[in-house]
Amino acid sequence: MMSAMISLMLFMLMIMVLSHYYMIIFMMIVLELLNLIFLLMILKYMNLEIVLLSLMIQVLDSLIIMVFMIISLFSWEKSNNWSNLLNFSV
């Protein structure tokens, strides 16, 4: 189960990197739902493997947020002319 979840997470990360913004948001929602399911399973079964899966989902979610912010920064940098920021004339 652990290796299947790792491969699923890597596949989702690959899709997220190659796709558009709406797909990134969708993947974040799916990961949060998976995390909620695992947290409920932790409460019920108290299994260490489920705890590790939940922590991995947290890390992947953080990576998605980081990639989303980097993509947003690059698109902002591309759309704005940096020389205009240094020109203070009115």
HUVENPE-V557998 format. One record per backbone hydrogen bond with DSSP energy under -1.0 kcal/mol. CO is the residue of the C=O (numbers start at 0). NH is the residue of the N-H. Records with the same first field share a line. If there is no record, write none. Layout:
CO: NH ; NH
This chain:
0: 4
1: 5
2: 6
3: 7
4: 8
5: 9
6: 10
7: 11
8: 12
9: 13
10: 14
11: 15
12: 16
13: 17
19: 23
20: 24
21: 25
22: 26
23: 27
24: 28
25: 29
26: 30
27: 31
28: 32
29: 33
30: 34
31: 35
32: 36
33: 37
34: 38
35: 39
36: 40
37: 41
38: 42
39: 43
40: 44
41: 45
46: 50
47: 51
48: 52
49: 53
50: 54
51: 55
52: 56
53: 57
54: 58
55: 59
56: 60
57: 61
58: 62
59: 63
60: 64
61: 65
62: 66
63: 67
64: 68
65: 69
66: 70
67: 71
68: 72
69: 73
70: 74
71: 75
72: 76
73: 77
74: 78
75: 79
80: 83
